[in-house]
Amino acid sequence: LVTNKEIDILEIPLTIMDCTLFDYMKLDMEGAWKTTKLLIDVTEKYNGVITILWHNTYMVDEMLKFYEKILKYCHEKNAWMTSGEEIRKWWNKGDSR
């Protein structure tokens, strides 16, 4: 910032987080799914990127099933599910999907 120069960084914003849906927004399972599905569908429409943060404390019971539902829905839509590192490599190559 001091040098006012660009830096070589790729920022991939957080899109879906467990505690945002259920704690901060206080959504029930149905409301959380509607919100999540809408985000996925709009992202697909515009060829965007979604990041999902699901904490290990939410990997139990119905919360784990919800996470699995997200992954299944993305898989059914033929989404490219990968790591941030792979996205960086793809971005740096300048390829298009």
Secondary structure by P-SEA (a helix, b strand, c coil): cccccccbbbbbbbccccccccccccccaaaaaaaaaaaaaaaaaabbbbbbbbccccccaaaaaaaaaaaaaaaaaccccccaaaaaaaaaacccc
